[in-house]
Amino acid sequence: LWFHKFGAGGKNAEGRHPMSVPIVLGIAHVFYFRLPSSELRSELMSKLRLETSSLDEGTTGFEWLKPVGVMEKIVLSTQKGLCSKLVLEEGVALNAALMENLYVTLVCICNNVPVFVVGKPGSSKTLTMQVLASNLQGAQSPSPFWRKLPALYIFSYQCSPLSTAVGIKHQYEIACNYQKKAFRTMTVLLLDEVGLAEHSPDMPLKVLHGILVRPKVAVVGLSNWTLDAAKMNRAICLQRPSPSPADLHLTG
């Protein structure tokens, strides 16, 4: 429903099904962004095109998705549309990594869906949260587009090999209590460098198994590497492929 409201219009003269774009965006959010390489992402889109090719011509409204590159263009244009409304500080390049991070994280926060952003150091994970926090300020947002959304308030927990389950659960409960009393606010529990907590002998990340099931606040985890499947499968996962030469040139 969120993608239908923000990512697509209704059925038009070209016979496009009103749910065709939301379905593509939903599949991308769950499966496409989880894949860690451009090759695997292209393979997924190729398989989706084979599925649309098996549909009867002119009867479903999904036929327009068949040509190569159409579904990729939908995902990219939606990313650009949302990110173009964000105000960036001078010197910040809106490269593919940052734009993808902003888009996936923003959608998950707005829908209280937990998300893990996984990427090498320098892939704009921390910058993503800084940009969102500076733009989503409710009625005080720098861009009129974001003033209709609640303000973003982040409760950060710095993970390390010394992290404990009690510490993570306590920060989560603080965020939940704040959300109960806050007006027009989206509260986020940010688990920074969450992968480091895996090195703790106390295995503190087991507490996430319960937290990530219908969380009362948005949960964002930033990590340089993927966690185990028991945690990653309870959330949206964004894994950034290695930057392209064009992306490196844009970043400078």
C-alpha positions, 0 to 999 in steps of 0.5 A: 500500500505504501508503494501504491501511494508513493511509487505509482499512479493508477491504471492509465491509457496504456493499460498498465495495471495499477499494482504493477509498479508497487509489485516491482518495488515491493519485490525489489525491496525484499529481494533485489536489494538483498543481493550483494552484486550487480550480476545477481541483481541483473539475474533476478530481473531477468527471471522476473522478465521471464515470468511476465513473458508467460502472461497473456498479451493485453489481459493483465496490465503487466505486459509493459514490464517485459522489455529489458531495463523497464523494471530496473528503471522503475526502481531507479526512478523511484529512488531518484524521485524521493532522494531528489527532495532531500537537502544535502550539505555542500560537498555530499555527493548523491552517488548510487550507494547513498541514494540506495541507502537513503531510499531503502532506509527511509521506506523501512522507517516510515513503515516500521520495518526493521532493516540492516544496511550492510556495506564496506567502510565508506559506503555511506551507511552512517551518512545515510542516517545523518541525512535523514535526521537533518531532513525529517524534522516534521514541520521544521523540515528544510524541504516542504515535501517532508513537512507532512511526515513526522519528525525523526528521532534516533536512539543510537546504540554503539555496538561492540564486542562488549555489548550485552543483551540487557544494554540493547533491550534497555535502549529499545525500551527507552525508544519505545517509551519515547514513541508512546509519549511523542507527538508526530514523531518516528522513533528509530533504534539505530544499532551502529556497527551491529556486526561487532556485537557478534564477537561478544561471548555473551551472544547479545544479538540473540535479543534481536530475535524478539525485537525484530518481530513487529517492533514498536519502533523502527530498527536500523542496523548498520554493519560492515558484514552480514549477520547470521540468517536468523537475524537477517531474515527477520528484516529487510537487508540492503547489501551494497555492491562494489562501486562502479567507476562512474560512481567513484568518479562522482564521489571524487 
